[in-house]
Amino acid sequence: MQKPATDNRQRHIEVTADDLPLHCPMPSMLLWNSHPRVFLPIEKTGEALCPYCGTYYTLKGGATGGHH
């Protein structure tokens, strides 16, 4: 199931385990090529901030403890 497209102005995005490994920009973003893809370590803390665009990501259900 494809997620609805979001614009890059949305500054807080909640993601699920299905979105891991997390990278920004996400495929669902309308301007997916707005900056280089960067992988964000969200598993241990349950949150991550993109250094390029400032989008704040939270992991639904919280940190996973880094399990694979």
Number of C-alpha atoms within 10 A of each C-alpha: 3 6 8 8 13 15 11 19 11 11 13 13 13 13 18 12 14 7 11 14 11 20 17 24 22 18 14 14 18 14 15 17 12 13 11 11 14 14 15 17 16 23 21 14 14 19 19 19 17 17 11 13 14 15 17 15 21 19 22 14 11 16 16 15 11 11 7 5
